[in-house]
């Protein structure tokens, strides 16, 4: 618990200590159904001003004459630096998107390997964040309305669109997509700490879990509470409470890798999802966390030491789990440890961070 301020307005900072408790309790977990994530492997459109970059366009068009006409159209605009890549099959377009970032796709609906509306549907499913403009010879108002409703930025008919109108449509579509990317990022981030919020965490971790069987990867999920946050707010003010949350975010960032998913779930609750970490190899993260807490609490001028209570759940590649089940397993481990701390007054202090671990074994018979 935080000590009252002394006459100088501060209390000596005390280094945190981690209590390691490797619990033997097990959680039985089931499998989520496999589906496509809203986050595809395709990169987000760039957020740099268009005048300062190449605008990367993928044209999926099987008619060489139409492809040449599009190239000529974009070459007439020296104020915009367009880089146009052309493929003549949907399969080739999907392969290109999997390996190369683009700002926009110009798509003909009738391709040798994919005719009609299904062409757009397959492309949009694989690259939901990339803006798509339909450029086709099919003059069909119902088809145009259907593609727009499903997410196309525009529907242009060959022979009925002027060159300037095509360039304007492309520029507007890219700007809309960039704005949507900014808004999407804001909706997935915690405003105070800059970590992912619950929605962003769920979306990213669900994507990793869906790939687990294919990649045969193990994971670690850590659930963390900031000890005594209400008392910090009451004793030192909400600005110091915010500082405790920001410090917790900084400790987690320092303790985990850039590839791991960190989030503030709300209030005093944080979580971290580490990819490629087995039940045994995950233990080095705990000393890093302890060292980060010690370094933070040793800084001069701190008014209270930061302490975290932690629960850990492991996930093996031959198990089947959902995000909620992983969070529940780690949360249960955390509260088991908190109950132990209440029973051991010497360990129940804001100066100590408690760690418990809950393994998540596979369920037999599930493959």
PLY file of the C-alpha trace (Angstrom):
ply
format ascii 1.0
element vertex 367
property float x
property float y
property float z
element edge 366
property int vertex1
property int vertex2
end_header
0.00 0.00 0.00
1.32 3.50 -0.68
2.75 5.31 2.31
1.40 8.77 3.18
3.50 11.66 1.86
6.20 12.96 4.16
6.83 16.60 4.83
8.64 16.94 1.52
5.68 15.46 -0.34
7.34 12.16 -1.26
8.12 8.74 0.20
11.20 6.63 -0.44
10.76 4.26 -3.34
11.16 0.56 -2.53
12.26 -1.90 -5.22
9.63 -4.45 -6.21
10.13 -8.17 -5.67
8.53 -10.96 -7.68
7.07 -13.95 -5.84
7.16 -16.89 -8.25
4.42 -19.46 -7.78
4.15 -22.08 -10.52
0.66 -23.48 -9.98
-0.20 -26.98 -11.12
-3.85 -26.20 -11.77
-5.17 -26.88 -15.27
-7.86 -25.24 -17.38
-9.69 -27.35 -20.04
-10.16 -25.31 -23.16
-12.06 -25.67 -26.40
-11.51 -24.41 -29.93
-12.88 -21.31 -31.59
-14.12 -21.77 -35.15
-11.63 -20.75 -37.80
-12.52 -17.67 -39.80
-10.84 -14.78 -41.54
-9.66 -11.95 -39.31
-10.43 -8.31 -40.05
-6.65 -7.93 -40.09
-5.25 -9.55 -43.24
-1.66 -10.15 -44.15
-1.87 -7.20 -46.54
-0.32 -3.99 -45.17
-2.39 -0.95 -44.37
-2.32 1.84 -46.93
0.48 4.30 -46.27
-0.36 7.44 -44.29
2.16 9.73 -46.00
0.85 12.62 -48.14
0.23 11.40 -51.65
2.22 14.20 -53.24
5.36 12.97 -51.46
5.25 9.33 -52.49
4.62 6.84 -55.21
0.99 5.81 -55.35
1.13 2.04 -55.71
-1.69 0.63 -57.81
-2.34 -3.00 -58.67
-4.33 -3.38 -61.91
-5.95 -6.80 -62.33
-6.93 -6.78 -65.99
-6.64 -9.49 -68.66
-7.12 -7.25 -71.74
-3.71 -5.87 -72.81
-5.30 -2.94 -74.67
-7.27 -1.85 -71.60
-4.18 -2.23 -69.42
-2.16 -0.03 -71.79
-4.89 2.62 -71.72
-4.82 2.73 -67.92
-1.03 3.03 -67.94
-1.23 5.93 -70.40
-3.86 7.64 -68.27
-1.70 7.69 -65.16
1.45 8.65 -67.06
-0.23 11.94 -68.07
-0.27 13.22 -64.48
3.26 14.35 -63.55
1.95 15.93 -60.33
1.19 12.43 -59.09
3.81 9.66 -59.09
1.85 6.54 -59.92
3.47 3.13 -59.86
1.27 0.66 -61.73
1.66 -3.11 -61.53
-0.51 -5.20 -63.84
-1.49 -8.89 -63.64
-4.04 -10.73 -65.75
-5.42 -13.28 -63.27
-7.09 -12.95 -59.87
-4.80 -15.65 -58.51
-1.77 -13.61 -59.54
-3.27 -10.50 -57.95
-3.83 -12.31 -54.65
-0.27 -13.60 -54.72
1.06 -10.10 -55.38
-0.96 -8.63 -52.50
0.39 -11.28 -50.13
3.96 -10.09 -50.71
3.80 -6.44 -51.80
2.05 -3.39 -50.29
-0.31 -1.43 -52.53
-2.43 1.67 -52.02
-5.28 0.61 -54.28
-6.51 -2.15 -56.61
-8.19 -1.53 -59.95
-10.19 -4.67 -60.64
-11.86 -6.06 -63.75
-14.67 -8.38 -62.71
-14.47 -10.79 -65.65
-11.13 -12.55 -65.47
-10.07 -15.90 -66.94
-9.92 -17.53 -63.52
-12.77 -15.64 -61.83
-15.92 -14.20 -63.43
-18.49 -11.78 -62.03
-19.18 -10.52 -58.52
-17.27 -13.41 -56.95
-14.07 -11.81 -58.25
-14.57 -8.79 -56.01
-15.78 -10.88 -53.07
-12.69 -13.10 -53.10
-10.32 -10.15 -53.40
-12.05 -8.11 -50.70
-12.08 -11.09 -48.34
-8.33 -11.55 -48.71
-7.47 -7.84 -48.57
-10.25 -6.08 -46.62
-8.14 -3.02 -45.80
-7.04 -2.25 -49.35
-9.36 0.08 -51.31
-10.75 -1.49 -54.50
-12.20 0.28 -57.53
-14.11 -1.79 -60.05
-13.07 -0.97 -63.63
-15.10 -3.24 -65.88
-16.95 -3.49 -69.15
-20.12 -4.71 -67.41
-22.73 -1.96 -67.33
-25.07 -3.24 -64.65
-26.55 -0.90 -62.04
-27.58 -3.74 -59.73
-24.09 -5.22 -59.86
-22.57 -1.79 -59.26
-24.79 -1.23 -56.22
-23.94 -4.67 -54.84
-20.18 -4.14 -55.06
-20.42 -0.70 -53.43
-22.55 -2.13 -50.61
-19.96 -4.84 -50.03
-17.09 -2.38 -49.78
-15.89 -1.29 -53.23
-14.84 2.35 -53.36
-16.21 2.99 -56.86
-17.66 1.23 -59.92
-16.42 2.54 -63.25
-17.43 1.31 -66.69
-14.76 1.11 -69.38
-15.33 3.57 -72.17
-17.56 5.77 -70.02
-15.02 7.36 -67.71
-12.66 10.20 -68.60
-8.99 10.03 -67.71
-9.21 12.83 -65.15
-12.23 11.18 -63.55
-10.31 7.91 -63.14
-7.36 9.67 -61.49
-9.74 11.63 -59.24
-11.59 8.46 -58.24
-8.29 6.74 -57.36
-7.05 9.71 -55.32
-10.32 10.03 -53.40
-10.48 6.31 -52.68
-6.95 6.28 -51.26
-7.63 9.30 -49.06
-10.81 7.71 -47.72
-8.95 4.49 -46.97
-6.21 6.37 -45.13
-8.69 8.24 -43.00
-10.49 4.99 -42.22
-7.14 3.45 -41.23
-6.47 6.31 -38.81
-9.94 6.02 -37.28
-9.62 2.24 -37.06
-6.30 2.58 -35.26
-7.79 5.09 -32.82
-10.68 2.72 -32.08
-8.22 -0.08 -31.25
-5.89 1.91 -28.96
-6.09 2.89 -25.33
-6.09 6.68 -25.22
-3.96 7.02 -22.09
-1.21 4.41 -22.56
-1.13 3.99 -26.33
-1.35 0.21 -25.92
-4.09 -1.75 -27.64
-7.47 -1.62 -25.98
-9.66 -4.69 -25.43
-11.06 -4.55 -28.95
-7.64 -4.27 -30.59
-6.18 -6.98 -28.37
-8.99 -9.38 -29.20
-8.70 -8.81 -32.95
-4.92 -9.34 -33.03
-4.84 -12.34 -30.71
-7.72 -14.05 -32.48
-5.71 -13.80 -35.68
-2.69 -15.44 -34.01
-4.81 -18.22 -32.55
-6.35 -18.99 -35.93
-2.86 -19.55 -37.35
-1.70 -21.71 -34.45
-2.51 -25.11 -35.92
-0.84 -24.24 -39.20
2.28 -22.81 -37.58
2.50 -25.24 -34.61
3.24 -22.33 -32.29
3.00 -21.99 -28.52
1.86 -18.85 -26.75
1.92 -17.19 -23.37
-0.77 -14.86 -22.07
-0.06 -12.68 -19.05
-2.81 -10.92 -17.08
-1.76 -8.07 -14.80
-3.42 -5.88 -12.15
-1.91 -2.67 -10.81
-1.96 -3.15 -7.04
-3.60 -0.43 -4.99
-4.58 1.86 -7.87
-7.59 3.24 -5.99
-5.43 4.01 -2.96
-2.90 5.75 -5.21
-5.69 7.90 -6.64
-7.07 8.67 -3.17
-3.67 9.38 -1.59
-1.85 11.23 -4.35
-4.49 12.26 -6.88
-5.63 10.92 -10.23
-2.62 12.36 -12.04
-0.42 9.97 -10.06
-2.88 7.17 -10.77
-2.48 7.88 -14.48
1.26 7.86 -14.00
1.03 4.38 -12.44
-0.86 3.17 -15.51
1.67 4.76 -17.86
4.53 3.25 -15.88
2.89 -0.18 -16.09
2.65 0.17 -19.86
6.33 1.15 -19.99
7.35 -1.83 -17.84
5.45 -4.22 -20.10
6.96 -2.70 -23.24
10.45 -3.08 -21.78
9.82 -6.67 -20.66
8.21 -8.03 -23.81
9.25 -8.11 -27.46
8.07 -5.79 -30.20
6.26 -8.73 -31.81
4.16 -9.38 -28.69
0.68 -7.92 -28.26
0.27 -5.59 -25.26
-3.01 -4.10 -24.12
-4.76 -2.22 -21.36
-8.10 -3.97 -20.99
-9.56 -1.21 -18.83
-9.12 0.26 -15.36
-6.09 -1.34 -13.70
-6.05 -4.44 -15.95
-3.31 -5.12 -18.50
-2.43 -8.12 -20.62
0.42 -9.34 -22.82
0.34 -12.05 -25.48
3.71 -13.54 -26.43
4.11 -15.62 -29.57
6.47 -18.60 -29.78
6.88 -18.95 -26.01
6.63 -22.41 -24.49
5.75 -23.36 -20.93
9.41 -23.47 -19.96
10.96 -20.78 -22.15
8.46 -18.19 -20.90
10.07 -17.95 -17.46
12.86 -15.52 -18.57
10.16 -12.91 -19.11
9.45 -12.88 -15.39
12.98 -11.80 -14.40
12.86 -9.12 -17.08
9.59 -7.89 -15.59
11.09 -7.89 -12.10
14.18 -6.04 -13.27
12.03 -3.44 -15.05
10.00 -2.89 -11.88
13.15 -2.61 -9.78
14.64 -0.07 -12.17
11.45 1.96 -12.21
11.01 1.96 -8.44
14.66 2.93 -7.92
14.20 6.20 -9.79
14.58 9.23 -7.50
11.52 11.24 -6.64
8.94 8.46 -6.89
6.07 8.99 -4.47
5.12 5.30 -4.33
6.52 1.97 -5.55
4.70 0.28 -8.44
3.51 -3.27 -7.83
1.75 -5.72 -10.14
-0.16 -8.92 -9.50
0.17 -11.32 -12.42
-1.40 -14.49 -13.76
-0.02 -16.50 -16.68
-1.63 -19.04 -19.01
0.19 -21.08 -21.64
-1.20 -22.30 -24.93
0.23 -25.22 -26.89
-0.20 -25.54 -30.64
-2.14 -28.79 -30.30
-4.66 -27.19 -27.93
-7.84 -25.36 -28.86
-8.59 -22.08 -27.10
-10.42 -18.81 -27.48
-9.21 -15.41 -26.33
-11.81 -15.39 -23.56
-10.64 -18.79 -22.29
-7.01 -17.71 -22.22
-7.90 -14.53 -20.34
-10.05 -16.50 -17.91
-7.24 -18.99 -17.22
-4.72 -16.23 -16.54
-7.26 -14.28 -14.47
-7.98 -17.30 -12.28
-4.27 -17.82 -11.70
-3.94 -14.16 -10.73
-6.70 -14.30 -8.15
-5.44 -17.57 -6.69
-2.16 -15.77 -6.07
-3.93 -12.73 -4.61
-5.72 -14.97 -2.13
-2.35 -16.42 -1.11
-1.01 -12.90 -0.61
-3.95 -12.04 1.68
-3.07 -15.13 3.73
0.58 -14.05 3.92
0.73 -10.45 5.20
4.47 -10.19 4.62
3.92 -10.72 0.90
0.79 -8.60 0.57
2.17 -5.18 -0.09
2.28 -2.63 -2.87
6.02 -3.29 -2.87
5.62 -6.83 -4.18
4.45 -8.23 -7.50
2.96 -11.72 -7.38
3.13 -14.12 -10.30
1.13 -17.30 -10.77
1.05 -19.60 -13.75
-1.81 -21.63 -15.11
-1.06 -24.15 -17.83
-3.61 -24.92 -20.53
-3.14 -28.52 -21.71
-4.68 -29.91 -24.83
-8.01 -31.64 -24.64
-7.64 -35.28 -25.67
-9.47 -36.33 -28.77
-9.51 -32.84 -30.31
-7.45 -32.42 -33.46
0 1
1 2
2 3
3 4
4 5
5 6
6 7
7 8
8 9
9 10
10 11
11 12
12 13
13 14
14 15
15 16
16 17
17 18
18 19
19 20
20 21
21 22
22 23
23 24
24 25
25 26
26 27
27 28
28 29
29 30
30 31
31 32
32 33
33 34
34 35
35 36
36 37
37 38
38 39
39 40
40 41
41 42
42 43
43 44
44 45
45 46
46 47
47 48
48 49
49 50
50 51
51 52
52 53
53 54
54 55
55 56
56 57
57 58
58 59
59 60
60 61
61 62
62 63
63 64
64 65
65 66
66 67
67 68
68 69
69 70
70 71
71 72
72 73
73 74
74 75
75 76
76 77
77 78
78 79
79 80
80 81
81 82
82 83
83 84
84 85
85 86
86 87
87 88
88 89
89 90
90 91
91 92
92 93
93 94
94 95
95 96
96 97
97 98
98 99
99 100
100 101
101 102
102 103
103 104
104 105
105 106
106 107
107 108
108 109
109 110
110 111
111 112
112 113
113 114
114 115
115 116
116 117
117 118
118 119
119 120
120 121
121 122
122 123
123 124
124 125
125 126
126 127
127 128
128 129
129 130
130 131
131 132
132 133
133 134
134 135
135 136
136 137
137 138
138 139
139 140
140 141
141 142
142 143
143 144
144 145
145 146
146 147
147 148
148 149
149 150
150 151
151 152
152 153
153 154
154 155
155 156
156 157
157 158
158 159
159 160
160 161
161 162
162 163
163 164
164 165
165 166
166 167
167 168
168 169
169 170
170 171
171 172
172 173
173 174
174 175
175 176
176 177
177 178
178 179
179 180
180 181
181 182
182 183
183 184
184 185
185 186
186 187
187 188
188 189
189 190
190 191
191 192
192 193
193 194
194 195
195 196
196 197
197 198
198 199
199 200
200 201
201 202
202 203
203 204
204 205
205 206
206 207
207 208
208 209
209 210
210 211
211 212
212 213
213 214
214 215
215 216
216 217
217 218
218 219
219 220
220 221
221 222
222 223
223 224
224 225
225 226
226 227
227 228
228 229
229 230
230 231
231 232
232 233
233 234
234 235
235 236
236 237
237 238
238 239
239 240
240 241
241 242
242 243
243 244
244 245
245 246
246 247
247 248
248 249
249 250
250 251
251 252
252 253
253 254
254 255
255 256
256 257
257 258
258 259
259 260
260 261
261 262
262 263
263 264
264 265
265 266
266 267
267 268
268 269
269 270
270 271
271 272
272 273
273 274
274 275
275 276
276 277
277 278
278 279
279 280
280 281
281 282
282 283
283 284
284 285
285 286
286 287
287 288
288 289
289 290
290 291
291 292
292 293
293 294
294 295
295 296
296 297
297 298
298 299
299 300
300 301
301 302
302 303
303 304
304 305
305 306
306 307
307 308
308 309
309 310
310 311
311 312
312 313
313 314
314 315
315 316
316 317
317 318
318 319
319 320
320 321
321 322
322 323
323 324
324 325
325 326
326 327
327 328
328 329
329 330
330 331
331 332
332 333
333 334
334 335
335 336
336 337
337 338
338 339
339 340
340 341
341 342
342 343
343 344
344 345
345 346
346 347
347 348
348 349
349 350
350 351
351 352
352 353
353 354
354 355
355 356
356 357
357 358
358 359
359 360
360 361
361 362
362 363
363 364
364 365
365 366
